[in-house]
Amino acid sequence: MDDIRVPLDRDTPSSLARRIAERALRRWGVTDQVEEDALLVTTKLVQNVTKHTDDGGELRMTLRDDAILIEVADTNPALPHVQQAEPHRVGGRGMMLVASLTRRWALAPRSGPATPARSYGRR
């Protein structure tokens, strides 16, 4: 199992996390389509952390035998959710994209002060 961890704060550009993720995905030898989908999922999850938390969090990507696990951890007690798309609203479609591009996704609420909330996508 191979993994990467990237600390995030409010000022971390999603493009930086995306470049780090891209290098890992290429090293892992994933197909172009899996890479493209994983990078979009990574971008959306990182943008959620940097936009909706005060103290940042962490991006973690893990190569598994049958999947790539993409997780973001943060301390925001509010969990992200899939919103109904409104045609005239800009934004609000990130988790809908994550849900549509991943084989499975889930949220794990914090169970104590040291356990961060997580969102993940597997492809």
Phi and psi in degrees as a GROMACS rama.xvg file:
@    title "Ramachandran Plot"
@    xaxis  label "Phi"
@    yaxis  label "Psi"
@TYPE xy
-120.864  140.512  ASP-2
-147.382  161.661  ASP-3
-127.084  152.415  ILE-4
-133.119  134.769  ARG-5
-130.772  115.745  VAL-6
-68.4391  142.668  PRO-7
-123.615  141.706  LEU-8
-132.751  178.915  ASP-9
-58.7954  -25.255  ARG-10
-96.0656  0.716021  ASP-11
-70.2788  118.203  THR-12
-71.6932  137.896  PRO-13
-60.7441  -25.7062  SER-14
-64.6772  -33.8499  SER-15
-66.7315  -48.4743  LEU-16
-61.3072  -37.413  ALA-17
-64.284  -42.2542  ARG-18
-64.8627  -40.6521  ARG-19
-64.6328  -43.9238  ILE-20
-63.3068  -40.7533  ALA-21
-60.8398  -43.0991  GLU-22
-61.3879  -42.4697  ARG-23
-64.6465  -45.118  ALA-24
-62.3652  -39.6937  LEU-25
-67.733  -39.5097  ARG-26
-62.6603  -35.4851  ARG-27
-78.6573  -10.4666  TRP-28
71.9681  34.4033  GLY-29
-75.5545  161.657  VAL-30
-69.2504  161.918  THR-31
-58.8816  -41.2485  ASP-32
-66.9323  -41.9132  GLN-33
-64.2698  -41.5377  VAL-34
-60.3509  -46.7802  GLU-35
-60.522  -46.9149  GLU-36
-64.85  -44.1889  ASP-37
-63.8977  -36.8403  ALA-38
-68.4591  -38.1116  LEU-39
-66.8095  -43.3606  LEU-40
-60.8825  -45.9656  VAL-41
-57.8677  -47.1773  THR-42
-59.0429  -47.1472  THR-43
-64.9672  -41.8698  LYS-44
-66.9205  -41.2891  LEU-45
-65.5914  -41.4885  VAL-46
-61.0133  -36.6467  GLN-47
-60.7536  -44.8159  ASN-48
-64.4378  -48.4005  VAL-49
-71.3269  -26.1483  THR-50
-86.4762  -35.1451  LYS-51
-110.815  9.96776  HIS-52
-127.764  155.305  THR-53
-90.0161  -27.3104  ASP-54
-119.378  15.6632  ASP-55
76.8059  -149.838  GLY-56
175.638  -143.111  GLY-57
-149.777  139.995  GLU-58
-99.7192  134.55  LEU-59
-134.381  131.03  ARG-60
-123.669  132.836  MET-61
-129.299  130.998  THR-62
-87.1023  121.475  LEU-63
-111.959  171.869  ARG-64
-57.3675  -40.5483  ASP-65
-118.287  7.1333  ASP-66
-164.659  165.915  ALA-67
-111.039  121.839  ILE-68
-93.7171  123.099  LEU-69
-117.4  117.643  ILE-70
-126.752  146.412  GLU-71
-125.936  137.008  VAL-72
-116.821  140.903  ALA-73
-153.035  176.543  ASP-74
-105.069  6.49035  THR-75
-70.7536  123.388  ASN-76
-70.7249  -18.3369  PRO-77
-81.7364  126.112  ALA-78
-87.3121  142.134  LEU-79
-68.4559  157.633  PRO-80
-147.977  160.22  HIS-81
-75.2404  125.367  VAL-82
-101.739  154.311  GLN-83
-69.3438  128.249  GLN-84
-69.4453  127.992  ALA-85
-110.347  125.257  GLU-86
-58.7478  -29.4067  PRO-87
-100.521  1.18023  HIS-88
-97.681  132.951  ARG-89
-86.1917  129.99  VAL-90
88.5259  -178.448  GLY-91
83.7133  12.6059  GLY-92
-114.504  4.76418  ARG-93
-58.8718  -50.7348  GLY-94
-70.8666  -27.4441  MET-95
-65.1069  -40.443  MET-96
-64.956  -44.0301  LEU-97
-57.8481  -46.8977  VAL-98
-62.4721  -37.3039  ALA-99
-79.5262  -22.9066  SER-100
-96.674  -9.0341  LEU-101
-110.389  153.749  THR-102
-68.465  -37.2419  ARG-103
-153.312  144.639  ARG-104
-143.48  155.222  TRP-105
-155.499  166.59  ALA-106
-123.965  138.387  LEU-107
-121.142  107.044  ALA-108
-68.4921  157.968  PRO-109
-65.7513  136.507  ARG-110
-105.554  0.143343  SER-111
-176.984  176.246  GLY-112
-64.2343  -23.2151  PRO-113
-99.4582  -4.2628  ALA-114
-103.202  112.984  THR-115
-77.9751  158.221  PRO-116
-72.2549  148.163  ALA-117
-135.469  144.532  ARG-118
-123.699  140.202  SER-119
-145.782  154.624  TYR-120
-128.235  141.689  GLY-121
-124.927  135.385  ARG-122
